[in-house]
Amino acid sequence: MTKRGKLLVFAPLAILAMLFFAFLGGEIVKLLWNWLLPDLFGWRTITFWQALGLLVLCRILFGGFGGHRSVRSNVGRRMRERMHEKWEGMTPEEREKFRDAMRDRWGFVPPTREEKAQ
């Protein structure tokens, strides 16, 4: 089967799968909302379309749309790498000074290599 033939087979299946998961997500949000919020807070029940809109809004505000790694997810990794490089370049006296500064500022001391090994 050629690439074009595979595309013609899988494209409609992918569209159906996306529609199914959108329907399932909207239905789950509607059921959970209508089960919990009217009894807990006295809020009105919502329709499927309102639930689907709420799901899309939450994905935009909090989750993105997936399929790619966020730049923000790499920030922590890059910061750890840079701190590791700085730490490796420090003398034992500079490391002790750094630990003291962390203890004074945050009440926390980074573990030494020996403490990590235990």
Summary of the structure (lengths in Angstrom):
residues: 118
radius of gyration: 25.6
end to end distance: 56.5
largest distance: 67.1
contacts: 225
relative contact order: 0.05
helix: 80%
strand: 0%
